[in-house]
Amino acid sequence: MIPKVKSKNEKGKNGGRCRSVSAFGETSPAGGFKSACHDEAKRRRVPVSVISVICGCFCFAGVSFAADINTPAGMSAYLKNKQLPALKAVDLWESQFGTGLKLTTAHYEIYTTFLEPLTLSEVPGFVESAYRGYQNQLPRPIETSTPFTVYLFANRQQWEAFTIDFTGPQAPMYLKIRAGAYYLNGACVAYNIGLERTFSSLGHEGWHQFNSRLFKYRLPSWLDEGIAMQFEVAEYDGGFFTFKSDRNGYRLGPLKKTLLNNKVIPLSTLIKLNPGEVVTEGDDAVGAFYSEAYALVRFLREDDYGKRFPQYQKLLFDGLNGQWPLSERDVRIAADRNIPITVGWNSAVGKMLFEHYIIGPESTMKKTESDQEVVPFDKIEKQYLVFCRKIVYYVQLR
Ligand SMILES: [Zn+2]
């Protein structure tokens, strides 16, 4: 089924240049569960205005650039000539696949062998816009001094060769990613899978990169993946991008399908799950996990005029500063990325954080005989499901 998202301003003032992605990859270190972003190559593209994207900047590439632009030096000159607001510097990069480019922005260094003018014209503005969006999750911005590293390869062949070197013994796991990108050891590693999907994978993985470096505590899956999916669709806006989470058809489509098929993962289960636990159950289960996590973060930010937004920000801010009320054992795993994350940690911490920050202390006082926090969960789950139905109202499956 191809999800179509109707929006009042679907095209937007600049032609509705949305970026969507279907695949993201990341897996946990050996010994931990597979937390990653599964290849979702079977997902379908959101029907947005692709034509407007294609003609975005080639009109600027005159005859004088036509010959030079096929060389790294020519592409470098082309990009410099455009005076892109987010682009600070362009340098040649000698990669194992030949000469590429290194694009430097205020917060990123992008090493690329994909010398395609439209992508390279827009990727500096995209990563800087994403950085701004990541910062906006927090009550106040945090300073970063070391640039984030992104590798963007021209094709799968180069990506695989780099990945084998870069991931070492974990390579077989990463090579299972059928289309997309991953984050590991401080770097996002992507390859060209089409303009929209490539940018979307960078937006998604960029969040994992951002919080892995800057947050004192690692995030449980529902929160980490839920936020990452807020950065999968964006609209071009004068050299930068505006993220359009409400138009993320790749998540809204599976969410609608999940609701229609009555396959909703209960909220009390969702907050304890990691993707590795559902991957064996098939694509629909994976789609349900991701789409519900996406919806849950939106619910916390948007529902009822954003009444839970302060709690959501407090949750993140305390994770940033290492102030979650965790046990001594859970603190160690939370704070030390060298310790493999475990299913048990993700389950316990994911549940505890939701109860502590979102539901509130009273949740622990109202238990049934089966020791389930039925009263508050029932209440918030009903509100969550109403929100889910509301956001998929305009989605058409076909
Ligand atoms: Zn992810």
Boltz pocket constraint, residues with backbone or C-beta under 6 A from the ligand:
constraints:
  - pocket:
      binder: B
      contacts: [[A, 24], [A, 26], [A, 35], [A, 36], [A, 37], [A, 204], [A, 205], [A, 208], [A, 224], [A, 225], [A, 228]]
      max_distance: 6.0
